[in-house]
Amino acid sequence: MKDVSQLRELSMEELLQKERDLRQELFNFKFQHSIHQLEDVSKIRQVRRRIARVKTIIREKELAAV
């Protein structure tokens, strides 16, 4: 995962795409967990935190544009 400074360098479209990708990854992990195929359940928490980071940066950019 990119660190926060690298995420801040991305454009708004790239950030939105990153959020969509992470949400898809979260869905896949939750599905794997439900059918007992996910070995490391901490991955769910990690992805949720990455989504939160991306959403925070998106919001920062929205407020900076105003």
mmCIF file of the N, C-alpha and C atoms, coordinates in Angstrom:
data_MODEL
# 
_entry.id   MODEL 
# 
loop_
_atom_site.group_PDB 
_atom_site.id 
_atom_site.type_symbol 
_atom_site.label_atom_id 
_atom_site.label_alt_id 
_atom_site.label_comp_id 
_atom_site.label_asym_id 
_atom_site.label_entity_id 
_atom_site.label_seq_id 
_atom_site.pdbx_PDB_ins_code 
_atom_site.Cartn_x 
_atom_site.Cartn_y 
_atom_site.Cartn_z 
_atom_site.occupancy 
_atom_site.B_iso_or_equiv 
_atom_site.pdbx_formal_charge 
_atom_site.auth_seq_id 
_atom_site.auth_comp_id 
_atom_site.auth_asym_id 
_atom_site.auth_atom_id 
_atom_site.pdbx_PDB_model_num 
ATOM 1   N N  . MET A 1 1  ? 0.849   -1.190  0.000   1.00 0.00 ? 1  MET A N  1 
ATOM 2   C CA . MET A 1 1  ? 0.000   0.000   0.000   1.00 0.00 ? 1  MET A CA 1 
ATOM 3   C C  . MET A 1 1  ? 0.875   1.227   0.000   1.00 0.00 ? 1  MET A C  1 
ATOM 4   N N  . LYS A 1 2  ? 0.444   2.209   -0.762  1.00 0.00 ? 2  LYS A N  1 
ATOM 5   C CA . LYS A 1 2  ? 1.169   3.470   -0.810  1.00 0.00 ? 2  LYS A CA 1 
ATOM 6   C C  . LYS A 1 2  ? 1.022   4.197   0.518   1.00 0.00 ? 2  LYS A C  1 
ATOM 7   N N  . ASP A 1 3  ? 2.045   4.914   0.872   1.00 0.00 ? 3  ASP A N  1 
ATOM 8   C CA . ASP A 1 3  ? 1.903   5.690   2.092   1.00 0.00 ? 3  ASP A CA 1 
ATOM 9   C C  . ASP A 1 3  ? 1.081   6.933   1.793   1.00 0.00 ? 3  ASP A C  1 
ATOM 10  N N  . VAL A 1 4  ? 0.756   7.682   2.818   1.00 0.00 ? 4  VAL A N  1 
ATOM 11  C CA . VAL A 1 4  ? -0.181  8.798   2.702   1.00 0.00 ? 4  VAL A CA 1 
ATOM 12  C C  . VAL A 1 4  ? 0.347   9.884   1.766   1.00 0.00 ? 4  VAL A C  1 
ATOM 13  N N  . SER A 1 5  ? 1.636   10.161  1.808   1.00 0.00 ? 5  SER A N  1 
ATOM 14  C CA . SER A 1 5  ? 2.179   11.208  0.940   1.00 0.00 ? 5  SER A CA 1 
ATOM 15  C C  . SER A 1 5  ? 2.020   10.837  -0.534  1.00 0.00 ? 5  SER A C  1 
ATOM 16  N N  . GLN A 1 6  ? 2.176   9.554   -0.851  1.00 0.00 ? 6  GLN A N  1 
ATOM 17  C CA . GLN A 1 6  ? 1.988   9.123   -2.239  1.00 0.00 ? 6  GLN A CA 1 
ATOM 18  C C  . GLN A 1 6  ? 0.524   9.187   -2.638  1.00 0.00 ? 6  GLN A C  1 
ATOM 19  N N  . LEU A 1 7  ? -0.373  8.900   -1.702  1.00 0.00 ? 7  LEU A N  1 
ATOM 20  C CA . LEU A 1 7  ? -1.802  8.988   -2.008  1.00 0.00 ? 7  LEU A CA 1 
ATOM 21  C C  . LEU A 1 7  ? -2.210  10.434  -2.280  1.00 0.00 ? 7  LEU A C  1 
ATOM 22  N N  . ARG A 1 8  ? -1.605  11.364  -1.545  1.00 0.00 ? 8  ARG A N  1 
ATOM 23  C CA . ARG A 1 8  ? -1.955  12.774  -1.732  1.00 0.00 ? 8  ARG A CA 1 
ATOM 24  C C  . ARG A 1 8  ? -1.539  13.291  -3.104  1.00 0.00 ? 8  ARG A C  1 
ATOM 25  N N  . GLU A 1 9  ? -0.577  12.642  -3.734  1.00 0.00 ? 9  GLU A N  1 
ATOM 26  C CA . GLU A 1 9  ? -0.115  13.062  -5.053  1.00 0.00 ? 9  GLU A CA 1 
ATOM 27  C C  . GLU A 1 9  ? -1.052  12.607  -6.175  1.00 0.00 ? 9  GLU A C  1 
ATOM 28  N N  . LEU A 1 10 ? -1.947  11.669  -5.883  1.00 0.00 ? 10 LEU A N  1 
ATOM 29  C CA . LEU A 1 10 ? -2.861  11.149  -6.904  1.00 0.00 ? 10 LEU A CA 1 
ATOM 30  C C  . LEU A 1 10 ? -3.944  12.169  -7.223  1.00 0.00 ? 10 LEU A C  1 
ATOM 31  N N  . SER A 1 11 ? -4.468  12.080  -8.435  1.00 0.00 ? 11 SER A N  1 
ATOM 32  C CA . SER A 1 11 ? -5.572  12.955  -8.827  1.00 0.00 ? 11 SER A CA 1 
ATOM 33  C C  . SER A 1 11 ? -6.865  12.440  -8.191  1.00 0.00 ? 11 SER A C  1 
ATOM 34  N N  . MET A 1 12 ? -7.903  13.265  -8.280  1.00 0.00 ? 12 MET A N  1 
ATOM 35  C CA . MET A 1 12 ? -9.185  12.894  -7.686  1.00 0.00 ? 12 MET A CA 1 
ATOM 36  C C  . MET A 1 12 ? -9.742  11.634  -8.344  1.00 0.00 ? 12 MET A C  1 
ATOM 37  N N  . GLU A 1 13 ? -9.613  11.513  -9.671  1.00 0.00 ? 13 GLU A N  1 
ATOM 38  C CA . GLU A 1 13 ? -10.110 10.330  -10.373 1.00 0.00 ? 13 GLU A CA 1 
ATOM 39  C C  . GLU A 1 13 ? -9.368  9.079   -9.929  1.00 0.00 ? 13 GLU A C  1 
ATOM 40  N N  . GLU A 1 14 ? -8.057  9.199   -9.758  1.00 0.00 ? 14 GLU A N  1 
ATOM 41  C CA . GLU A 1 14 ? -7.264  8.054   -9.316  1.00 0.00 ? 14 GLU A CA 1 
ATOM 42  C C  . GLU A 1 14 ? -7.644  7.644   -7.894  1.00 0.00 ? 14 GLU A C  1 
ATOM 43  N N  . LEU A 1 15 ? -7.918  8.626   -7.040  1.00 0.00 ? 15 LEU A N  1 
ATOM 44  C CA . LEU A 1 15 ? -8.330  8.324   -5.672  1.00 0.00 ? 15 LEU A CA 1 
ATOM 45  C C  . LEU A 1 15 ? -9.682  7.616   -5.649  1.00 0.00 ? 15 LEU A C  1 
ATOM 46  N N  . LEU A 1 16 ? -10.608 8.091   -6.466  1.00 0.00 ? 16 LEU A N  1 
ATOM 47  C CA . LEU A 1 16 ? -11.923 7.457   -6.530  1.00 0.00 ? 16 LEU A CA 1 
ATOM 48  C C  . LEU A 1 16 ? -11.814 6.028   -7.054  1.00 0.00 ? 16 LEU A C  1 
ATOM 49  N N  . GLN A 1 17 ? -10.942 5.813   -8.034  1.00 0.00 ? 17 GLN A N  1 
ATOM 50  C CA . GLN A 1 17 ? -10.721 4.465   -8.553  1.00 0.00 ? 17 GLN A CA 1 
ATOM 51  C C  . GLN A 1 17 ? -10.086 3.586   -7.487  1.00 0.00 ? 17 GLN A C  1 
ATOM 52  N N  . LYS A 1 18 ? -9.149  4.138   -6.739  1.00 0.00 ? 18 LYS A N  1 
ATOM 53  C CA . LYS A 1 18 ? -8.498  3.395   -5.658  1.00 0.00 ? 18 LYS A CA 1 
ATOM 54  C C  . LYS A 1 18 ? -9.527  2.973   -4.609  1.00 0.00 ? 18 LYS A C  1 
ATOM 55  N N  . GLU A 1 19 ? -10.459 3.881   -4.293  1.00 0.00 ? 19 GLU A N  1 
ATOM 56  C CA . GLU A 1 19 ? -11.509 3.553   -3.322  1.00 0.00 ? 19 GLU A CA 1 
ATOM 57  C C  . GLU A 1 19 ? -12.390 2.413   -3.840  1.00 0.00 ? 19 GLU A C  1 
ATOM 58  N N  . ARG A 1 20 ? -12.761 2.472   -5.114  1.00 0.00 ? 20 ARG A N  1 
ATOM 59  C CA . ARG A 1 20 ? -13.573 1.401   -5.698  1.00 0.00 ? 20 ARG A CA 1 
ATOM 60  C C  . ARG A 1 20 ? -12.833 0.068   -5.646  1.00 0.00 ? 20 ARG A C  1 
ATOM 61  N N  . ASP A 1 21 ? -11.547 0.084   -5.969  1.00 0.00 ? 21 ASP A N  1 
ATOM 62  C CA . ASP A 1 21 ? -10.751 -1.137  -5.937  1.00 0.00 ? 21 ASP A CA 1 
ATOM 63  C C  . ASP A 1 21 ? -10.670 -1.711  -4.521  1.00 0.00 ? 21 ASP A C  1 
ATOM 64  N N  . LEU A 1 22 ? -10.467 -0.828  -3.544  1.00 0.00 ? 22 LEU A N  1 
ATOM 65  C CA . LEU A 1 22 ? -10.373 -1.288  -2.162  1.00 0.00 ? 22 LEU A CA 1 
ATOM 66  C C  . LEU A 1 22 ? -11.707 -1.835  -1.669  1.00 0.00 ? 22 LEU A C  1 
ATOM 67  N N  . ARG A 1 23 ? -12.809 -1.211  -2.080  1.00 0.00 ? 23 ARG A N  1 
ATOM 68  C CA . ARG A 1 23 ? -14.121 -1.729  -1.683  1.00 0.00 ? 23 ARG A CA 1 
ATOM 69  C C  . ARG A 1 23 ? -14.375 -3.113  -2.285  1.00 0.00 ? 23 ARG A C  1 
ATOM 70  N N  . GLN A 1 24 ? -13.932 -3.324  -3.515  1.00 0.00 ? 24 GLN A N  1 
ATOM 71  C CA . GLN A 1 24 ? -14.057 -4.642  -4.139  1.00 0.00 ? 24 GLN A CA 1 
ATOM 72  C C  . GLN A 1 24 ? -13.197 -5.662  -3.396  1.00 0.00 ? 24 GLN A C  1 
ATOM 73  N N  . GLU A 1 25 ? -11.999 -5.254  -3.025  1.00 0.00 ? 25 GLU A N  1 
ATOM 74  C CA . GLU A 1 25 ? -11.113 -6.136  -2.265  1.00 0.00 ? 25 GLU A CA 1 
ATOM 75  C C  . GLU A 1 25 ? -11.735 -6.492  -0.910  1.00 0.00 ? 25 GLU A C  1 
ATOM 76  N N  . LEU A 1 26 ? -12.346 -5.508  -0.257  1.00 0.00 ? 26 LEU A N  1 
ATOM 77  C CA . LEU A 1 26 ? -13.008 -5.750  1.023   1.00 0.00 ? 26 LEU A CA 1 
ATOM 78  C C  . LEU A 1 26 ? -14.157 -6.736  0.850   1.00 0.00 ? 26 LEU A C  1 
ATOM 79  N N  . PHE A 1 27 ? -14.948 -6.549  -0.199  1.00 0.00 ? 27 PHE A N  1 
ATOM 80  C CA . PHE A 1 27 ? -16.046 -7.475  -0.475  1.00 0.00 ? 27 PHE A CA 1 
ATOM 81  C C  . PHE A 1 27 ? -15.515 -8.898  -0.641  1.00 0.00 ? 27 PHE A C  1 
ATOM 82  N N  . ASN A 1 28 ? -14.428 -9.046  -1.402  1.00 0.00 ? 28 ASN A N  1 
ATOM 83  C CA . ASN A 1 28 ? -13.855 -10.375 -1.630  1.00 0.00 ? 28 ASN A CA 1 
ATOM 84  C C  . ASN A 1 28 ? -13.365 -11.008 -0.333  1.00 0.00 ? 28 ASN A C  1 
ATOM 85  N N  . PHE A 1 29 ? -12.718 -10.206 0.510   1.00 0.00 ? 29 PHE A N  1 
ATOM 86  C CA . PHE A 1 29 ? -12.234 -10.732 1.783   1.00 0.00 ? 29 PHE A CA 1 
ATOM 87  C C  . PHE A 1 29 ? -13.393 -11.143 2.679   1.00 0.00 ? 29 PHE A C  1 
ATOM 88  N N  . LYS A 1 30 ? -14.446 -10.348 2.713   1.00 0.00 ? 30 LYS A N  1 
ATOM 89  C CA . LYS A 1 30 ? -15.606 -10.701 3.534   1.00 0.00 ? 30 LYS A CA 1 
ATOM 90  C C  . LYS A 1 30 ? -16.257 -11.977 3.026   1.00 0.00 ? 30 LYS A C  1 
ATOM 91  N N  . PHE A 1 31 ? -16.324 -12.121 1.713   1.00 0.00 ? 31 PHE A N  1 
ATOM 92  C CA . PHE A 1 31 ? -16.894 -13.333 1.136   1.00 0.00 ? 31 PHE A CA 1 
ATOM 93  C C  . PHE A 1 31 ? -16.036 -14.546 1.490   1.00 0.00 ? 31 PHE A C  1 
ATOM 94  N N  . GLN A 1 32 ? -14.732 -14.414 1.331   1.00 0.00 ? 32 GLN A N  1 
ATOM 95  C CA . GLN A 1 32 ? -13.828 -15.510 1.672   1.00 0.00 ? 32 GLN A CA 1 
ATOM 96  C C  . GLN A 1 32 ? -13.948 -15.870 3.150   1.00 0.00 ? 32 GLN A C  1 
ATOM 97  N N  . HIS A 1 33 ? -14.098 -14.859 3.986   1.00 0.00 ? 33 HIS A N  1 
ATOM 98  C CA . HIS A 1 33 ? -14.238 -15.097 5.420   1.00 0.00 ? 33 HIS A CA 1 
ATOM 99  C C  . HIS A 1 33 ? -15.534 -15.867 5.719   1.00 0.00 ? 33 HIS A C  1 
ATOM 100 N N  . SER A 1 34 ? -16.594 -15.515 5.013   1.00 0.00 ? 34 SER A N  1 
ATOM 101 C CA . SER A 1 34 ? -17.879 -16.166 5.271   1.00 0.00 ? 34 SER A CA 1 
ATOM 102 C C  . SER A 1 34 ? -17.873 -17.641 4.881   1.00 0.00 ? 34 SER A C  1 
ATOM 103 N N  . ILE A 1 35 ? -17.060 -18.007 3.901   1.00 0.00 ? 35 ILE A N  1 
ATOM 104 C CA . ILE A 1 35 ? -16.987 -19.416 3.508   1.00 0.00 ? 35 ILE A CA 1 
ATOM 105 C C  . ILE A 1 35 ? -15.725 -20.082 4.059   1.00 0.00 ? 35 ILE A C  1 
ATOM 106 N N  . HIS A 1 36 ? -15.121 -19.464 5.036   1.00 0.00 ? 36 HIS A N  1 
ATOM 107 C CA . HIS A 1 36 ? -13.975 -20.005 5.778   1.00 0.00 ? 36 HIS A CA 1 
ATOM 108 C C  . HIS A 1 36 ? -12.764 -20.289 4.906   1.00 0.00 ? 36 HIS A C  1 
ATOM 109 N N  . GLN A 1 37 ? -12.515 -19.427 3.928   1.00 0.00 ? 37 GLN A N  1 
ATOM 110 C CA . GLN A 1 37 ? -11.322 -19.572 3.098   1.00 0.00 ? 37 GLN A CA 1 
ATOM 111 C C  . GLN A 1 37 ? -10.270 -18.523 3.423   1.00 0.00 ? 37 GLN A C  1 
ATOM 112 N N  . LEU A 1 38 ? -10.626 -17.522 4.199   1.00 0.00 ? 38 LEU A N  1 
ATOM 113 C CA . LEU A 1 38 ? -9.684  -16.452 4.512   1.00 0.00 ? 38 LEU A CA 1 
ATOM 114 C C  . LEU A 1 38 ? -8.855  -16.865 5.725   1.00 0.00 ? 38 LEU A C  1 
ATOM 115 N N  . GLU A 1 39 ? -7.556  -16.985 5.522   1.00 0.00 ? 39 GLU A N  1 
ATOM 116 C CA . GLU A 1 39 ? -6.668  -17.425 6.598   1.00 0.00 ? 39 GLU A CA 1 
ATOM 117 C C  . GLU A 1 39 ? -6.373  -16.289 7.572   1.00 0.00 ? 39 GLU A C  1 
ATOM 118 N N  . ASP A 1 40 ? -6.102  -15.104 7.045   1.00 0.00 ? 40 ASP A N  1 
ATOM 119 C CA . ASP A 1 40 ? -5.697  -13.970 7.871   1.00 0.00 ? 40 ASP A CA 1 
ATOM 120 C C  . ASP A 1 40 ? -6.832  -12.937 7.898   1.00 0.00 ? 40 ASP A C  1 
ATOM 121 N N  . VAL A 1 41 ? -7.662  -12.995 8.930   1.00 0.00 ? 41 VAL A N  1 
ATOM 122 C CA . VAL A 1 41 ? -8.826  -12.113 8.995   1.00 0.00 ? 41 VAL A CA 1 
ATOM 123 C C  . VAL A 1 41 ? -8.432  -10.663 9.271   1.00 0.00 ? 41 VAL A C  1 
ATOM 124 N N  . SER A 1 42 ? -7.195  -10.414 9.651   1.00 0.00 ? 42 SER A N  1 
ATOM 125 C CA . SER A 1 42 ? -6.759  -9.037  9.881   1.00 0.00 ? 42 SER A CA 1 
ATOM 126 C C  . SER A 1 42 ? -6.693  -8.244  8.573   1.00 0.00 ? 42 SER A C  1 
ATOM 127 N N  . LYS A 1 43 ? -6.713  -8.956  7.444   1.00 0.00 ? 43 LYS A N  1 
ATOM 128 C CA . LYS A 1 43 ? -6.711  -8.272  6.148   1.00 0.00 ? 43 LYS A CA 1 
ATOM 129 C C  . LYS A 1 43 ? -7.956  -7.407  5.987   1.00 0.00 ? 43 LYS A C  1 
ATOM 130 N N  . ILE A 1 44 ? -9.073  -7.849  6.541   1.00 0.00 ? 44 ILE A N  1 
ATOM 131 C CA . ILE A 1 44 ? -10.314 -7.074  6.466   1.00 0.00 ? 44 ILE A CA 1 
ATOM 132 C C  . ILE A 1 44 ? -10.112 -5.728  7.152   1.00 0.00 ? 44 ILE A C  1 
ATOM 133 N N  . ARG A 1 45 ? -9.536  -5.754  8.327   1.00 0.00 ? 45 ARG A N  1 
ATOM 134 C CA . ARG A 1 45 ? -9.297  -4.517  9.078   1.00 0.00 ? 45 ARG A CA 1 
ATOM 135 C C  . ARG A 1 45 ? -8.328  -3.594  8.336   1.00 0.00 ? 45 ARG A C  1 
ATOM 136 N N  . GLN A 1 46 ? -7.276  -4.178  7.743   1.00 0.00 ? 46 GLN A N  1 
ATOM 137 C CA . GLN A 1 46 ? -6.298  -3.392  7.008   1.00 0.00 ? 46 GLN A CA 1 
ATOM 138 C C  . GLN A 1 46 ? -6.933  -2.681  5.815   1.00 0.00 ? 46 GLN A C  1 
ATOM 139 N N  . VAL A 1 47 ? -7.786  -3.385  5.097   1.00 0.00 ? 47 VAL A N  1 
ATOM 140 C CA . VAL A 1 47 ? -8.438  -2.791  3.926   1.00 0.00 ? 47 VAL A CA 1 
ATOM 141 C C  . VAL A 1 47 ? -9.405  -1.693  4.360   1.00 0.00 ? 47 VAL A C  1 
ATOM 142 N N  . ARG A 1 48 ? -10.133 -1.921  5.445   1.00 0.00 ? 48 ARG A N  1 
ATOM 143 C CA . ARG A 1 48 ? -11.051 -0.891  5.944   1.00 0.00 ? 48 ARG A CA 1 
ATOM 144 C C  . ARG A 1 48 ? -10.287 0.382   6.307   1.00 0.00 ? 48 ARG A C  1 
ATOM 145 N N  . ARG A 1 49 ? -9.132  0.237   6.881   1.00 0.00 ? 49 ARG A N  1 
ATOM 146 C CA . ARG A 1 49 ? -8.320  1.406   7.244   1.00 0.00 ? 49 ARG A CA 1 
ATOM 147 C C  . ARG A 1 49 ? -7.776  2.112   6.010   1.00 0.00 ? 49 ARG A C  1 
ATOM 148 N N  . ARG A 1 50 ? -7.393  1.332   4.999   1.00 0.00 ? 50 ARG A N  1 
ATOM 149 C CA . ARG A 1 50 ? -6.926  1.945   3.753   1.00 0.00 ? 50 ARG A CA 1 
ATOM 150 C C  . ARG A 1 50 ? -8.043  2.728   3.080   1.00 0.00 ? 50 ARG A C  1 
ATOM 151 N N  . ILE A 1 51 ? -9.264  2.180   3.108   1.00 0.00 ? 51 ILE A N  1 
ATOM 152 C CA . ILE A 1 51 ? -10.416 2.894   2.555   1.00 0.00 ? 51 ILE A CA 1 
ATOM 153 C C  . ILE A 1 51 ? -10.607 4.214   3.301   1.00 0.00 ? 51 ILE A C  1 
ATOM 154 N N  . ALA A 1 52 ? -10.495 4.178   4.620   1.00 0.00 ? 52 ALA A N  1 
ATOM 155 C CA . ALA A 1 52 ? -10.667 5.388   5.419   1.00 0.00 ? 52 ALA A CA 1 
ATOM 156 C C  . ALA A 1 52 ? -9.601  6.426   5.073   1.00 0.00 ? 52 ALA A C  1 
ATOM 157 N N  . ARG A 1 53 ? -8.371  5.988   4.854   1.00 0.00 ? 53 ARG A N  1 
ATOM 158 C CA . ARG A 1 53 ? -7.305  6.922   4.483   1.00 0.00 ? 53 ARG A CA 1 
ATOM 159 C C  . ARG A 1 53 ? -7.604  7.591   3.152   1.00 0.00 ? 53 ARG A C  1 
ATOM 160 N N  . VAL A 1 54 ? -8.027  6.783   2.186   1.00 0.00 ? 54 VAL A N  1 
ATOM 161 C CA . VAL A 1 54 ? -8.328  7.322   0.860   1.00 0.00 ? 54 VAL A CA 1 
ATOM 162 C C  . VAL A 1 54 ? -9.498  8.303   0.942   1.00 0.00 ? 54 VAL A C  1 
ATOM 163 N N  . LYS A 1 55 ? -10.535 7.935   1.700   1.00 0.00 ? 55 LYS A N  1 
ATOM 164 C CA . LYS A 1 55 ? -11.692 8.822   1.822   1.00 0.00 ? 55 LYS A CA 1 
ATOM 165 C C  . LYS A 1 55 ? -11.313 10.134  2.515   1.00 0.00 ? 55 LYS A C  1 
ATOM 166 N N  . THR A 1 56 ? -10.414 10.069  3.475   1.00 0.00 ? 56 THR A N  1 
ATOM 167 C CA . THR A 1 56 ? -9.956  11.274  4.151   1.00 0.00 ? 56 THR A CA 1 
ATOM 168 C C  . THR A 1 56 ? -9.235  12.205  3.180   1.00 0.00 ? 56 THR A C  1 
ATOM 169 N N  . ILE A 1 57 ? -8.382  11.640  2.352   1.00 0.00 ? 57 ILE A N  1 
ATOM 170 C CA . ILE A 1 57 ? -7.649  12.450  1.378   1.00 0.00 ? 57 ILE A CA 1 
ATOM 171 C C  . ILE A 1 57 ? -8.597  13.022  0.335   1.00 0.00 ? 57 ILE A C  1 
ATOM 172 N N  . ILE A 1 58 ? -9.594  12.245  -0.076  1.00 0.00 ? 58 ILE A N  1 
ATOM 173 C CA . ILE A 1 58 ? -10.600 12.755  -1.022  1.00 0.00 ? 58 ILE A CA 1 
ATOM 174 C C  . ILE A 1 58 ? -11.306 13.962  -0.414  1.00 0.00 ? 58 ILE A C  1 
ATOM 175 N N  . ARG A 1 59 ? -11.686 13.851  0.841   1.00 0.00 ? 59 ARG A N  1 
ATOM 176 C CA . ARG A 1 59 ? -12.384 14.952  1.515   1.00 0.00 ? 59 ARG A CA 1 
ATOM 177 C C  . ARG A 1 59 ? -11.473 16.170  1.650   1.00 0.00 ? 59 ARG A C  1 
ATOM 178 N N  . GLU A 1 60 ? -10.210 15.961  1.954   1.00 0.00 ? 60 GLU A N  1 
ATOM 179 C CA . GLU A 1 60 ? -9.258  17.076  2.037   1.00 0.00 ? 60 GLU A CA 1 
ATOM 180 C C  . GLU A 1 60 ? -9.187  17.811  0.701   1.00 0.00 ? 60 GLU A C  1 
ATOM 181 N N  . LYS A 1 61 ? -9.135  17.061  -0.383  1.00 0.00 ? 61 LYS A N  1 
ATOM 182 C CA . LYS A 1 61 ? -9.053  17.674  -1.706  1.00 0.00 ? 61 LYS A CA 1 
ATOM 183 C C  . LYS A 1 61 ? -10.333 18.425  -2.038  1.00 0.00 ? 61 LYS A C  1 
ATOM 184 N N  . GLU A 1 62 ? -11.485 17.868  -1.646  1.00 0.00 ? 62 GLU A N  1 
ATOM 185 C CA . GLU A 1 62 ? -12.763 18.556  -1.868  1.00 0.00 ? 62 GLU A CA 1 
ATOM 186 C C  . GLU A 1 62 ? -12.790 19.893  -1.139  1.00 0.00 ? 62 GLU A C  1 
ATOM 187 N N  . LEU A 1 63 ? -12.354 19.900  0.095   1.00 0.00 ? 63 LEU A N  1 
ATOM 188 C CA . LEU A 1 63 ? -12.356 21.139  0.871   1.00 0.00 ? 63 LEU A CA 1 
ATOM 189 C C  . LEU A 1 63 ? -11.334 22.136  0.353   1.00 0.00 ? 63 LEU A C  1 
ATOM 190 N N  . ALA A 1 64 ? -10.217 21.647  -0.154  1.00 0.00 ? 64 ALA A N  1 
ATOM 191 C CA . ALA A 1 64 ? -9.196  22.548  -0.706  1.00 0.00 ? 64 ALA A CA 1 
ATOM 192 C C  . ALA A 1 64 ? -9.688  23.187  -2.001  1.00 0.00 ? 64 ALA A C  1 
ATOM 193 N N  . ALA A 1 65 ? -10.538 22.483  -2.739  1.00 0.00 ? 65 ALA A N  1 
ATOM 194 C CA . ALA A 1 65 ? -11.034 23.007  -4.014  1.00 0.00 ? 65 ALA A CA 1 
ATOM 195 C C  . ALA A 1 65 ? -12.068 24.116  -3.802  1.00 0.00 ? 65 ALA A C  1 
ATOM 196 N N  . VAL A 1 66 ? -12.677 24.151  -2.657  1.00 0.00 ? 66 VAL A N  1 
ATOM 197 C CA . VAL A 1 66 ? -13.706 25.155  -2.373  1.00 0.00 ? 66 VAL A CA 1 
ATOM 198 C C  . VAL A 1 66 ? -13.103 26.428  -1.942  1.00 0.00 ? 66 VAL A C  1 
# 
